[in-house]
Amino acid sequence: MTDQTDLDRLAERLGHRFADPDLLAEALTHPSALEGRPGRDYDRLEFLGDRVLGLVIATELNRRFPNAPAGELSTRFNALVRSETLAEVAGRLGLGDLLRLSKGERQAGGGARRANLENACEAVVAALYLDGGLAVAERFVLAEWQALFERDRAAAKDAKTSLQEWAHVAGRGVPRYRIEGREGPDHQPLFRVAVELTGLEPAIGEGRSKREAEQAAASALLAREAGSR
């Protein structure tokens, strides 16, 4: 069971002295830990933290890549806020060992479950935001994501790969591409391609080759879904 000493150590690791330590405890409380007892789990904080994290990451990407098109920013954004990335950060912070879980959830491996780590990471961001304001949350995110920004810069995935990974995590199946049209002379064609995912409206992209049009369509869909988060 996570005690006050554990919370103090985590707060030190986060670089923030909490005026309301209960917020940090709430951020580490899985729904199973309450088991019908009064109290608050991390669900509300996770909801807020998702939005705070998205704002900080999007703002930093806009600063780092002032000339990048929206599709590229969306590709980078999705790589930096996806489930695997959040679980990676949570792992560095040791959140899995600090999560307050029911005995059954703990025995079932809940401390290592990616969804739990992702939720706890976003909840911690929200706890920092509520206790210290946006500047505190931003300082934490930029510090913990610094290496991830550099890794993203060195090995940014193309839009089709990022869309396929996002679709897998979101349970949307495999992206399906189809040619909607072809215009122009043979030496300078313009392809129009649609990409479809289960449960979503198709997105359209254009390019001088089929691959370029597919990349544009994937970027358009990623940008649209990032905007709807």
C-alpha positions as CSV (number, residue, x, y, z in Angstrom):
1,M,0.0,0.0,0.0
2,T,1.4,3.4,-1.0
3,D,2.1,5.5,2.2
4,Q,2.9,9.1,2.8
5,T,6.6,8.4,2.5
6,D,6.1,7.0,-1.0
7,L,4.0,10.1,-2.0
8,D,6.7,12.4,-0.6
9,R,9.4,10.7,-2.6
10,L,7.3,10.8,-5.8
11,A,6.5,14.5,-5.2
12,E,10.3,15.1,-4.9
13,R,10.8,13.2,-8.1
14,L,8.2,15.3,-9.8
15,G,9.9,18.5,-8.6
16,H,6.8,19.9,-6.8
17,R,5.8,20.3,-3.2
18,F,2.1,19.7,-3.1
19,A,-0.1,22.1,-1.2
20,D,-2.8,19.4,-1.4
21,P,-1.1,16.0,-1.2
22,D,-4.5,14.3,-1.6
23,L,-4.4,15.2,-5.3
24,L,-1.3,13.0,-5.8
25,A,-2.9,10.2,-3.8
26,E,-6.0,10.5,-6.0
27,A,-3.8,10.3,-9.1
28,L,-2.5,7.0,-8.0
29,T,-5.8,5.4,-7.0
30,H,-7.1,2.8,-9.4
31,P,-10.9,2.4,-9.4
32,S,-10.5,-1.2,-8.0
33,A,-8.9,0.2,-4.9
34,L,-12.1,1.8,-3.6
35,E,-14.3,-1.3,-4.0
36,G,-17.4,0.5,-3.1
37,R,-15.9,2.6,-0.4
38,P,-16.1,6.4,-0.5
39,G,-13.3,8.3,-2.2
40,R,-12.1,9.3,-5.6
41,D,-10.1,7.3,-8.1
42,Y,-7.9,8.7,-10.9
43,D,-10.6,8.8,-13.6
44,R,-11.4,12.5,-13.4
45,L,-7.8,13.5,-13.1
46,E,-6.9,11.3,-16.1
47,F,-9.6,13.1,-18.2
48,L,-8.1,16.5,-17.3
49,G,-4.5,15.4,-17.6
50,D,-5.1,14.2,-21.1
51,R,-6.1,17.7,-22.2
52,V,-3.3,19.4,-20.3
53,L,-0.7,17.1,-21.7
54,G,-2.1,17.6,-25.2
55,L,-1.9,21.4,-24.8
56,V,1.7,21.3,-23.6
57,I,2.9,18.9,-26.3
58,A,1.1,20.7,-29.1
59,T,2.5,24.1,-28.0
60,E,6.0,22.7,-27.8
61,L,5.7,21.1,-31.2
62,N,4.5,24.4,-32.7
63,R,7.5,26.1,-31.1
64,R,10.0,23.5,-32.3
65,F,8.7,23.1,-35.8
66,P,7.5,26.6,-36.9
67,N,7.4,25.7,-40.6
68,A,6.0,22.2,-40.4
69,P,2.5,21.5,-41.9
70,A,-0.3,20.5,-39.7
71,G,-0.2,16.9,-40.9
72,E,3.4,16.5,-39.8
73,L,2.7,18.1,-36.4
74,S,-0.2,15.7,-36.0
75,T,2.0,12.7,-36.7
76,R,4.6,13.9,-34.2
77,F,1.9,14.7,-31.7
78,N,0.3,11.3,-31.9
79,A,3.7,9.6,-31.3
80,L,4.3,11.7,-28.2
81,V,0.9,11.1,-26.5
82,R,0.2,7.6,-27.5
83,S,-0.4,4.9,-24.9
84,E,3.1,3.4,-25.2
85,T,4.8,6.7,-24.7
86,L,2.7,7.5,-21.6
87,A,3.5,4.0,-20.1
88,E,7.2,4.6,-20.8
89,V,7.1,7.8,-18.8
90,A,5.1,6.2,-16.0
91,G,7.6,3.4,-15.9
92,R,10.5,5.9,-15.4
93,L,8.6,7.4,-12.5
94,G,7.9,4.1,-10.9
95,L,4.1,4.7,-10.9
96,G,3.3,1.0,-11.4
97,D,4.7,0.2,-7.9
98,L,2.9,3.1,-6.4
99,L,-0.6,2.5,-7.8
100,R,-3.3,1.9,-5.3
101,L,-4.9,-1.3,-6.5
102,S,-7.3,-3.9,-5.1
103,K,-5.6,-7.2,-4.1
104,G,-7.1,-8.9,-7.1
105,E,-6.0,-6.2,-9.6
106,R,-2.4,-6.3,-8.1
107,Q,-2.3,-10.1,-8.4
108,A,-3.5,-9.9,-12.0
109,G,-0.6,-7.7,-12.9
110,G,-2.4,-4.4,-12.7
111,G,0.8,-2.5,-11.7
112,A,2.3,-3.3,-15.1
113,R,-0.8,-3.0,-17.2
114,R,-0.3,-0.4,-19.9
115,A,-3.7,1.2,-19.6
116,N,-3.3,1.7,-15.9
117,L,0.1,3.2,-16.3
118,E,-1.2,5.5,-19.1
119,N,-4.1,6.7,-16.9
120,A,-1.9,7.3,-13.9
121,C,0.6,9.3,-15.9
122,E,-2.1,11.6,-17.2
123,A,-3.6,11.8,-13.7
124,V,-0.3,12.9,-12.3
125,V,-0.1,15.7,-14.9
126,A,-3.5,16.9,-13.9
127,A,-2.6,16.8,-10.2
128,L,0.4,19.0,-10.9
129,Y,-1.8,21.3,-12.9
130,L,-4.5,21.7,-10.3
131,D,-2.0,22.1,-7.4
132,G,0.6,24.3,-9.1
133,G,-0.9,25.7,-12.3
134,L,0.0,25.3,-15.9
135,A,3.6,26.4,-15.5
136,V,4.2,23.5,-13.0
137,A,2.6,20.9,-15.3
138,E,4.4,22.3,-18.3
139,R,7.8,22.2,-16.6
140,F,7.2,18.5,-15.6
141,V,6.1,17.5,-19.1
142,L,8.9,19.2,-21.0
143,A,11.5,17.7,-18.6
144,E,10.1,14.1,-18.9
145,W,9.4,14.3,-22.6
146,Q,12.7,16.0,-23.5
147,A,14.4,12.8,-24.7
148,L,11.2,11.8,-26.5
149,F,11.1,15.0,-28.4
150,E,14.7,14.4,-29.5
151,R,14.0,10.8,-30.4
152,D,11.0,12.0,-32.4
153,R,13.1,14.5,-34.3
154,A,15.7,11.9,-35.1
155,A,13.3,9.1,-36.2
156,A,9.9,10.6,-37.0
157,K,7.7,7.9,-38.5
158,D,5.8,8.6,-41.7
159,A,2.1,9.4,-41.6
160,K,1.0,6.0,-42.8
161,T,3.0,4.2,-40.1
162,S,1.8,6.5,-37.4
163,L,-1.8,6.1,-38.6
164,Q,-1.5,2.3,-38.5
165,E,-0.1,2.4,-35.0
166,W,-2.8,4.9,-33.8
167,A,-5.5,2.8,-35.4
168,H,-4.2,-0.4,-33.7
169,V,-4.3,1.3,-30.2
170,A,-7.7,2.8,-30.9
171,G,-9.2,-0.5,-32.1
172,R,-10.0,0.9,-35.5
173,G,-8.6,-1.9,-37.6
174,V,-6.2,-1.6,-40.5
175,P,-6.2,1.6,-42.7
176,R,-7.6,1.0,-46.1
177,Y,-6.5,3.2,-49.1
178,R,-8.4,3.6,-52.4
179,I,-7.7,5.8,-55.4
180,E,-10.6,8.3,-55.8
181,G,-9.3,9.9,-58.9
182,R,-6.4,10.7,-61.2
183,E,-5.9,14.0,-63.1
184,G,-3.3,15.6,-65.3
185,P,-1.0,14.4,-68.0
186,D,1.0,11.2,-67.7
187,H,4.2,13.1,-67.0
188,Q,2.6,15.1,-64.2
189,P,-0.3,13.2,-62.7
190,L,-2.2,14.2,-59.6
191,F,-3.6,11.3,-57.5
192,R,-6.5,11.7,-55.1
193,V,-6.6,8.9,-52.4
194,A,-9.1,8.2,-49.6
195,V,-8.2,6.4,-46.4
196,E,-10.8,4.6,-44.3
197,L,-10.8,3.3,-40.8
198,T,-13.6,1.5,-39.0
199,G,-16.1,3.9,-37.5
200,L,-14.6,7.0,-39.0
201,E,-15.3,9.2,-42.0
202,P,-12.8,8.8,-44.8
203,A,-10.0,11.4,-45.2
204,I,-8.7,12.6,-48.6
205,G,-5.2,13.3,-49.7
206,E,-3.6,14.4,-53.0
207,G,-0.2,13.9,-54.4
208,R,2.0,13.5,-57.5
209,S,2.3,9.8,-56.8
210,K,0.0,7.2,-55.1
211,R,2.4,7.0,-52.1
212,E,2.4,10.8,-51.7
213,A,-1.4,10.9,-51.9
214,E,-1.7,8.1,-49.3
215,Q,0.7,10.0,-47.0
216,A,-1.4,13.1,-47.4
217,A,-4.6,11.2,-46.6
218,A,-3.0,9.6,-43.5
219,S,-1.8,13.0,-42.3
220,A,-5.3,14.5,-42.9
221,L,-7.0,11.8,-40.9
222,L,-4.4,12.1,-38.0
223,A,-4.8,15.9,-38.0
224,R,-8.6,15.6,-37.9
225,E,-8.6,13.0,-35.0
226,A,-6.0,15.0,-33.0
227,G,-8.3,18.1,-33.3
228,S,-11.2,16.1,-31.9
229,R,-9.4,14.9,-28.8
